[in-house]
Amino acid sequence: MPADLTEINPLFYAKTQWTFGANPLDFHASVMKCDTTNTILTWVLAVLVLAGVLFALKTIMRSRELRTMQGQAIACQGNMNRLNLLLNDAAQYGRTHPDIDRVLQPFESKPVVR
């Protein structure tokens, strides 16, 4: 380095000591290695990835099932609406023609006794 840069900013000189590739730090990598911990964490990661995939597949299947059931519920609701309209029309008809009352009697709502 030119002398004028180190005189301007003394951090240039201090920085080159630990960032220069030809002067590696005195650090022993074997201190940070532990095969047991590495194996355990690898297995935990594999289990969590597998659980994530299974939960994603389960969510996809349940959402498809929900969409199918929503379609069936809408169809049932439409049938119930048509039946209620038919029952109301039959009740209106029964007001002028009393002979249909015996047919409508099983479908009339009864008060709940508590």
Buried (B, 14 or more C-beta within 10 A) or exposed (E): EEEEEBEEEEEEEEEEEEEEEEEEEEEEEEEEEEEEEEEEEEEEEEEEEEEEEEEEEEEEEEEEEEEEEEEEEEEEEEEEEEEEEEBEEBBEEBEEEEEBEEEEEEEEEEEEEE
